[in-house]
Amino acid sequence: MATGDQTAGSTRIQAASSEVVRDINRRIVLNLIRTRHPVSRADLARLCGLQRSTISLIVEQLIAENWVVEGPTGRPPRGRRPTFLRLNEERVIIGVDVRPLQTTVAVSDAHGKFTSREVIGTPPDAKAGVDAIIQCILRMMASCQGKKIEGIGISLPGRFSRSADRLVFAPNLKWGDFDIRGPIMEATGLEVELENAANACVLAAVWFDHLEESRNLVVVTVSEGIGTGIMVNGQLLRGLNGMAGEFGHVPLDPKGPLCGCGSRGCWEVFASNRAALRYYFEAGSAPDELTFLDLLSRADQGDTRAVNALETQAHYLGRGMRMIVAGLAPERIVVVGDVTRAWHRFGPVIESEVQAQVLSGGSAPRLAPSDEDGNARLRGTVALVLQKDFGVYA
Ligand SMILES: [Zn+2]
């Protein structure tokens, strides 16, 4: 009897694991087509070491599922002409990047290529905000006639607790305890995935910037605030209530300026774009509506006050990153935000601050600006939605 049970049990385990293997192979092939397209079946077999027959079965399945389409045919100098495979561009994702002042809604294909977008002001009130996002999404959906929309990914300037399904911490977006997902799902009939902006940028880096080899990676987003997204041993670090990564709210000086979180002297009040503007205003008069981009161009025009304000911000960025280097020892730190447009100013200062703090036995992480053009958060929302079908890193 006992033996019989054991046999039944082990058969079940075996059946489950061959299914798992099939699923993993399917995801690997799907990702190879995503990253190497156009690619032939023979290329796929060579790239992942699976047999041609196995590849053919997986590809047939992906074509039947409408994820992959065939064509065009290659023209090799001799031999059989291979048929190339690529992702079906008719399957699209709607990405929403909510920032404290403005929100972008965009349509992307599975390659993270955006085909349309709309920018709206972010209402300060949660209900009005979600309503405005819904209206914008519905307009985008109407423009996607004939395409299959996979879902909606939303990047938020705060921490989102998956268990509570609520934004639990967003000092720069005063939306409070409000259900964001429910009304959007109801109005659109689509699945909605929500994620912190910095975590979304980690996904974007791994998915679209070919950093999939980096297992320990930190993304630092610099905008109105400072966010960090952390990947440790290849996994996104979420922590209790999704709160991991709030280095921006570690106080560097308890007597410093008041922060949106209620504390004083947090890293972000010294190193965010708002901080740079404050340094500029403190040093003399300036128009109230001056933006961070204006500050960058004033610096380029030789305004020394602007140059100094940015340099102070850069020093504080580097000083804060010492916490990250000492605490997490990442291989890479990727910086996202408008500061990357002036990397010639920021890079060397941040680098020297970080280098000064590398502990003996440690080595400095590779520090680099994100190589996207301001789309990291949005591309992260695309990865967020595609994870359920493509995710091998999730
Ligand atoms: Zn704070």
Boltz pocket constraint, residues with backbone or C-beta under 6 A from the ligand:
constraints:
  - pocket:
      binder: B
      contacts: [[A, 248], [A, 249], [A, 250], [A, 259], [A, 260], [A, 261], [A, 262], [A, 263], [A, 266], [A, 268]]
      max_distance: 6.0
